[in-house]
Amino acid sequence: MRTSLNYQELVAKYEKLEKSVLEHVRAERTLREEAEKFRAIFEGSVDAILLADAKSGKILDANPAASELLKLSPEQIIGLDQFGIHPLRLRKEAEDGFRRIVQEKVQPHPVETTLLCSDGTEIPVELRAHLVRIDGSRVVYGILRDLSVKKLTEQALNESEDKYRTLVERASDGVAIIQEGRLRYCNVRLAEMGGYSKDELMGHRFSEYLHPDALPNVVECYRRRMAGEEVAETYEAVLRGKNRSHIDAEFNVATIRYDGKPAVLVVVRDISFRKQVEKELAGVQKMESVAALAGGIAHDFNNILTAILTNISMIKDSEDFSNEVHEMLTLVEKASLRAKSLTHSLLTFSKGGTPRKRIFSISRLIRDTVKFALSGSNVACECDISPDLDRVEADEGQIGQVVQNMIINADQAMAEGGKIKVSAVNVRVAEEDPLPVDPGEYIKIAISDQGTGISESHLERIFDPFFTTKEEGKGLGLFSSLSIILNHKGHIHVDSEPGVGTTFEIYLPAVEERRKERGFKRDVSVRGRGRTLLIDDEEIIRRSTGQVLKRLGYEVVTAKDGARGIQQYEKAMKEKRPFDVVIMDLTIPGGMGGRVAITELLELDPGAKVIASSGYSDDEVLNKFKEFGFSGIIMKPYRIEELDEVLQKACDSVDE
């Protein structure tokens, strides 16, 4: 048999794909951070903010400022019809405006309207609304500003300046009167915005208080207003403060008479906070798109790895090549498995997914992860793993990530070189033991270094998010490790002595079930039997997995989507040659995927045995597959051994 294999090109391709996935997953992690920032800004805004469903108009969320404005608790606001917070006379106008935003996708100028509070009082407000997407849903994002101060200010300066001067001076917005281009009056708040005193502004040209970029537009609006032309009452500008600081501001302008002459009344609001909200929101929306792209890349990446792993397994099974080629194929297979583990663990953590557990022996995972993490390092490693180590029920990718984080930290703590000691033993935790875990059998993984150690002041904070002592560190490695172990009902204990070294001890619950590792064997007496329907949109998967199924002894029929698969299944039933098991891809772009197809298939045959296949690690079907009607799951990429095991279980259940 002739084998053509360019190992270097294949490894380069893996590295490129791996780098692409890492970049997009980091972007997805940033998405979560941006979402957290947006939530903090949303909660802290002094403006009232409401989020309403674009379809129903129901209020989805409200910040504390909105609660204070409407005199209702957030729980009372959420679920209300957003038109119902307006007086009856204004509701049709509100509905029409909402419809224009949703249908025309416009971002209209701010409008003045009135809100009806729970106590029956009415409050004049300025409304800014935008149509946005949050978590994939269309939402109308509205910012409501109380105009009571502005209305009272206009009244004060037109009717009795002295009577309302105290009110204006204490207003939370800046107030100015501009006449002949100069500041004839300003309140304390306007001066404070830029770090000035009132004396420094009074009598000066207002243009001196403007940023050069804003100057042309503001001057032109002022000129047109004084000439009696139609000009927008509200617009944005940038003020120039002391020390070259910039303040994003919003002007609400009205023409008045002051001392018997035409003038302009300007109510100035500092909108720097709102600008930050909008910026953060835009960042969240942008990162959501990147996250979706990352998921698509991971799916395609796993499809490619599936084809690679299954074909490598079949080539190795033939044994028709030299030892050198066999070693090269083994290296490629290991690289593919590392890529599989890396993709799964990073995506699971970045999306905050729950662990996808299975029972396995952790020994090989520890050895392989240590070898991979120390590749190219000047640090040696001594592994002492108990030969009778118990099995664990865990997410293999996540536990591998924890071990890798610990090894990398140990390596970085010994810049001049040294030795890391890794051990794994069975231990029993008794009721009286101080460890914060339930009594029972555990596996203890200990990772010790001879590094610089951790100071006592830092030791209490090493598991805090974003805490790091490294210049290039992000402070998420140990935080994520602790989160993963806690999700597995385990514990991490650390001992450290400055100048001597550090030891991390990881405790994971052991399982009593002592099953032997099930692996793929070439010389087996029992092979696959029966008919298998393989549904997948990728031709490379249908071909490679189809060949594997035939090698395992199954008769195979393939379909590119759920609709064609159901047709094949129905045809087989009519011909009295039903399928024994179905392998169905959950995600089929442009076609019927597994979620929909499983429902129709079970209506056709309630006894159908269907295995869900997916390249997405965060699909909820994977953790609750039985609730969706599936008999089993298999994650892409998979090896022959894994596919054989899942199929044998499904066929055994058919026989029963």
N, C-alpha and C positions, 0 to 999 in steps of 0.2 A: 504493500500500500504506500503510495507517495503522499507525503504530507508537506503542504506549503504553508509556512507560518513565519511571518515577520514579527518577531516578539517585540522588538523595539517600537515599531509603529503601533502595535496593539497597546502596549503600556502607555505610550504617549497619548493615545486616544483616551485611555481610562483617566489619566491625570487631567486631561483637558475637561472631560465630562465632570470629574470630581470637583475640579476648581469651579466650574460653572454652577454646580449645585450648591457648593459652599457659599458662593457669592450671593446667590438668590436667597438662601436660607438666612444668611446674616441680614439681608434686607428685610426678610420677614420678621426677624427678631426686632429690628428697628421699628417695624410697623407696630409691634406691641408696645414699645417704649413711647412711640408717637401717640398712640391711642391713650396711654396713661397720662401723658402730658396734656392732651386735649381734655380729658376728664377733669384734671386738676384746674385747668383754666375755666372750663365750663362751670364747675362748682364755685369758683372764686370770683366770677364776673360780677361787677356791680350792676350791670345791665341785666334785665330779665331775659332769659333765653328759653324758648319753647321748641321742641322737636315734634313735628306732626307727620303722621303717615300720609303720603302723597295721594293715596287712593281713597282712604276713608275720611281723612281729616281729623282722625282721633289723635289726641295728644299722647306722645310716646314717652316724653321725658321733660322735666322742668327743673331749672336750677333754683337754689335758695332765694335768689333775687326775685324770681317769678312768683315764688310762694309768698314772699313778703308783699309784693305788689298786689296780688289778687286776694291776699288775706285767706289763703287756703294752704293746707299742707301739701307737699309733693304728691302724697298718696291720693289726695282728693282731686288733684289736677290731672294726674295720669289717667287716661281713659275718657276724659271729657271730650265732647265735640268742640273743636277749637273755635267754631263759629258761635258757640254758646257763651263765650266769655265777652261778647260784644252786646251792647244794648239792642233790643229787638229792632229798632229803627235802622240799625246799621248792619244787620246780619246779611242781607242780600248783597250789599256792597262788599262785605268781607268775603262772601262765597265767590263772587265774581272775580275779585282780586286773586284769591287762592287758585281758582281754576286757570287764570291766565298764567300764573307762575308755573303750574304743573304742565299745562298743555303747550304753552309757547316757549317754555324753558327760558324765560327772560329773567333778567335781574333788574326789576324796576327801581326807579328812584324811591327814596324813603317817602312814606305816606303818613299823614297824620290821621289818627282814628281815636276811638274812645273804648276803654275797657270797663266792664261792669264787675265790680268787686263783690265778694260774698256778702258784704254788709249793705249792698245796694248803692254804694257811692260809685260815681263815674270818674275815671282818671284819664286825662288826655295823654296820649302816647304817640311816639313816632315809631313806625314799624319798618324794619328792613327784613326782607325775606329772600331766601335763595333756595333753589332746588339742588340737592346734593345726594350723593349715595353714601350710605353708612352700612357696613356689613352686607353690601350687595343690594340693599333695599333703597327705594327712592323716598327721600325724606325732605320735608320743607323745614328749613332751619330759619327761625325767626328771632330777631333781636328787638326787644321792646324797651324804649327809653321813656322814662317819665318826663313829660313836658310841662308839668305843673310849674316848675321854676321859670321856664321860658315864658309861659303865658302870664305868670304873675309879674315877671320882669317887664314884659311889653306894657302891661297895664300900669305898672308902677311908673315907668318913664313917660308914659303918655298922659297919665292922669295926675299923679302927685309924686314927684321924685323923692321929696323928703319923707313922705309917709312910708315908702317901701325901701328906702335906702339900706336899712339894716338887713332886710331880707336878702337884697341883692348882694350885699357885702359878705353874707354868710353862705351864699349859694355854692353848691358843689361844682358848678360849671363857671367858666370864665365869662365875664360880661364886659363888653366894650361899646363905646359910642365913638364913631369915626366921623369927623366933619372936616371937609376940605383936605382929606388925606391924613389928618393927624388924630391922635388919640385924645379926645376931649374928656373921656371918663373911662376908667377900668376898675374892676373890683380886685380884691386881694387875691382871689383864686387865679385870675388871669396872670397876674404878676408871678405868682408862685410856680406856675407851670414851667416857666423858663428860668426860674431861679433869680428873678428880678425883684426889686421893690416897686411899689406904685410910683414913687417919685422918679424912678429911672425910666418909666414909660410915658407918664403923662406929658402931653404936649409934643412928643416925638412923632415922626411919621410912622404910621403903622407898618409901612413896607420894611422898616428896619427890623421888625420883629418876625419877618417871613424868611423862610429858606429860599435861596435863589431859584430853585426849581419850581417853587410854588408861586413866585412873584408875578410872572406874566398873567397867569389865569386869574389870580385874585384882583390884580389891578384892573384887568379888562372887565371883570364882573362888577367891580365898584363903579367904573366909568359908565357902563351901560345902565346900571341901576340909577345913578344920579341923573342920567339923561332921560329917565322915564321908560326905558325899554324893558321887555319881559326878560327876566333873569331867574334862574333856579334859586329857590330860597335856601336850599341845602347843598353843600358840596364840601369836598375834603381838601385839606391843605396841610402843609408842613410848617410848623413854627420853628424859629431858631432861638435856642436858649443860650444861656451863658456857657462858656467853655465848649462852644461848638456843638452842644447837644441838640438833638432833633426831637421834636414832639409831633407825632401824628395827631391831627386835630380835625374836627368836623365843625363847619360854620353853619349856623342857622341865622339867616339875615333878614332883617325887615327895615323898610324905609320909615323914618319917623321925622318929627320936627323937634329940634333941640335949641333952646334959646331963640326960638323964632326962625331958625334956619333949617334947611333940609340936612339930614344926617342919616347915618346907617347904624342900626342897633345890631350887634353881633353877639350871639351866645356861642361860646367856644367850648367844645367838649374834648377832653383828652381821650382819644380812641386808640392809643398805643396798645392797650390791653386787648381791645377788640381785634385790632390788626393781628396781634399775636394768635388769638383764637382762630381767625380765618386762615392764617399761615399754617397753624398746626393741623387744622381740618384738611387743608389742601394736601399737607404732607401725609395724613392718614389715608386719604383717598388715593394718592399716588402710590403709597406703599402697599395698599390693598391690591392694586393692579400688579405690582411686582410680586406679591405673595401668590396671586393666581398664576402668574407666569412660572414662578418657582415650582408650584405644584405640577404644572404641565411638564416642565423639564424633568422633574423627578419621575413622573409617570413614564415618559419616553425613555429615560435613562434605565429604569427598571425593566422595560420591555427589551432593550438591547442586552442588558445583563442576563436576562432569562435565556435569550437565544444563545448567548456565549456560553453560559454555564451548562445548559443541556447538551450543546454540541461538543463541548470539551469532555463531558462525562461519557458521551457515546464514543468519541475518538479514543479515550483512555480505555474504554471497555473492550475495544478491538484488539489491543495489545500488539498491533502490527506496526511497531516503530521502535527506534532505538531507545536506550536508557536516557540518553541526552535529551531527546525530544520529549520523553515522558517527564523528565524533571522540568523542562520548560513549560509544558502544559500544566503541571502541578503549580508552578509559580503563578501562571496566568490565572488559574482557578482560585488560588489564595488571594490574589489581588482583586479579583471580582467579588469574592466573599467579603473582603474588607470594605470595598465600595458599597456593597449591599448593606452591611452593618452601619457604616457611616451615614448613608442616606437615611436609613430608618431612624437611627438614634437622633440625628440633628433635626429632622422634620418633626419627630414626635415631641422633642423638647420645645422647639420653636413655636409649635401650635398649642403647647400645653396639653397634649393628649394624654389620656390615661395609659398605663402600661399595658402592652399586649403580651400576656404571659403565656409561657408554656413550660413544661417540666423538662429539664435538661441537666447534664453534668457541666459544672462550671469550670472544671480543670482546664480543658483545652482553651476556653475563652480567655482565661487569665494568662496562660502562656503566650497565646497568639497576640493578645493586646499588648503585653509587656514588650514582646519582640518588635512589634510594629511601632510603639511609642518611642523606643530607644534606638530606632534605626538611625545610624549616622552619629550617635552620641558617643562621647568619650567616657561615659559612665557604664560600669559593669553591673550585672544583675545576678543575684543568686536566688533561685526559686526552690522552695521546699513545700510541695503540695502533697497532702496526705493521699496515699493510693486508694483509700476507701472513703474518699470524700463523698458526703451525701449529695443528693441532687437538690435543686432549687426549682421553685415555680416563679419565673421572673421574665421580664422583657430583656432578651439577650442583648439587643442593641443598646438599651439604656444602661444596663450593668456594665457593658463594655466601655461605654462613655465615662462612667464613674471611675473605673480602673485606669483608663487612659488619662483622665484629669489628674489623678493622684500620682501616677508615674511621671507625667510631664512636670508637675510641681516639684517632685523629688529631684528630677534631673536638673531643673533650673536652680534648685537650692545648692547644687554642687558644681559651680562654674569651673572649678579647677579639677573636676573629676572625682571619682569615688565609687562606692558600691551601694546599690539598692538591694535590700533584702525583702523578698516577697514570700509570704507563707499563707497556707490555707488549711485549716483543720476543722474538725467537728467539735462543737462545744455544747454544753447544756447550760442554759440559764435557769437558775433556780428562783423561787419566789423571793428569797431574801437578798438576791443579788441587786446591786445598785443600778444596773442598766435599765433605762426607761423602755423596756420591751416586755411583751408577755412571756411568761415562763415557757420553756420548751427547748427543742433542738434547733441549733443554729449552725451556720458556717461562719467562721471568723476569718476574714482576709486581712492580713497585716502587711503594711507597706512602710518600710523604715529607710531613712536616708541618713547620711553622715554630713548633712549640710549645715547651714548657718543657724538653723533653729528659728523659733518664733518667740518674740518677746511676750511677756505676760500681758502687756497692754493691748497687743494685737491679737492675742490668742482668743480673747472673748469676742472678737469681731470678724474672725476669718470666714464665718458662714453668712455674714451680712451681705445682701445684694449690693453690688457696685463698690464694695470695699476691696482695695488692692494696694500693695506696696510696690508694684512693678510699674515702670514708666509706661510700658505698652499694654498693661493689663486692663481688663474690662471689669474684673471683680464679679464674674458670673460663674466661673468654673466650680468652686466649692459650693456656692449657693445652689447651683443646679444639681450637683452631686447629692447634697443633703436632701433636696426636694425629691429626687428619684428614689433614694433609699427609704425615705419616710413613706413614699407611696407604695413601697414594697413591704411595709410594716417592719422595717429594720432600723438600724442605728449606726451612727458614725461617732467614734471616740478618738480624740487626738491627745497625744502627749508630746511635749517638746521642751528641749533645754537649749537655750542660746549657746552657740559654739559647739554643740554636741550632735544635734540632729533632731529629727521629728519622726514620729510613728503614727500613722493613721490606721485605725482598726474598723473594719466594715463588718457589721453583723447582718446576715440575711437568714430568714427562716428556712429551715430545711424541710423537705417533704419526706414522709415516711415511706412513700411508694418507692420501691427499689427495683424499678424496671431496668432491663438492660438497654443499652443504647441500640437503637434500631438503625442499621445502616444498609445501604444498597450492596448486594452481593451478586457477583457475576454468576456463580454456580448455585442456583437455587432450584429446588424441585417444584415449588409452587410459583407460577408466574401469573400475570394478570389474566383475567378472563372476562368475557362479556363485551358488550358494545359501549363505546364512549362517544358522547357528543361534545365537541370542543367549540366554544363560542368565544371569538376574540376578533377585534377589528384589525389587528396587526397581522399581515401576511407572514412576517418573519416568525411570529409566535405560533401561528397555525401550522407552519411547516416544521419548525424545530420541535415544538412540543408534540405535534402529530407523529413525528418520527420516533420520539422517545416512547410515546404510548404504544406504538407498534412494536418497538423493541421489548417493551414490558409484556407484550402478549395480548394487547387489546385490539379490537377492531375499532377503527376511528372514522368518524364523520365530522366535518368541520362546517362552521357557519360564521359569517363576518359580523353579524349583529343578532340581537335577541329575536327580532321578528322572523328572520330566516331560520334561526335555531328552533323556534316554536313550530314553524312549518315542517322542518325535518323531523321533529319529535312526533308531531301528529301523524306524519306519513309513516314513520316507523311503527306506530301503534296500529295503524290500519293494516299494515303488511304483516302483523303478528311478529315483528322483529324489534321489540321495544329496546330502548337504551337502558342499560343498567345504571349508568351514572352520567351526569352532565357537569362539565367544567365551564363556568360562565364568568366572563369579565364584567366587573361592576360598572366600569366607565367606558362607554363607547361614544366618542364624539360624533354627532350627526346621526346617531342611530339609537335603537332601543338597548339600553344597558341592563345590567343585572337586577337593579332595584325594581324596574317595571316588569322585566321578563319573568322574574321568579313568581310574581303574582299570577300572571296568565298561565304559566307552566303548571303551577299547582292546581289551578282551576281545571286544567286539562287532565292532569294526573296527580291527585293528592298524595300519592305514594312516591313521587319522583325524588330521587336522590341527587341533590344539586350542590356542587362545591363552588363557593365564591372565590374568584381570583381578582387581585387588585395590586396596582403599583403605588397606590396612595396609602400611607401609613395611618392617616387620621380619619379614615372613613368610619362612621359609627357602626356600619354593618359588621366590621371586623370584630368588634367587641361584643356585639349582640346578634351574631349571625343566626342563631336558632330562632330568635324572635322574628326575624325576617323570613324564616322558612328554609334556610340553608342547612345542609347536613354537615358541612365543614367549610374551612377556609384554607387558602394557600396564598402566601404573599409573593409577589414578584420582587426580585428574581428568585427562582427556586431551582434546586438541584434534583436530579433523578431520584435520590433517596427520599427527599421530602414529598415529591409527587407520588412516588410509589406508596409511601406510608399513608397519605391521605386517601388515595384510591382504594387501598386494601381495606381501610377502615370503613369506607362507604360501601364497598362490595360485601364486606362481612355483615354489615347491618342489613343489606338487602337479603342475604342468605338467611339471616335470623327471621 
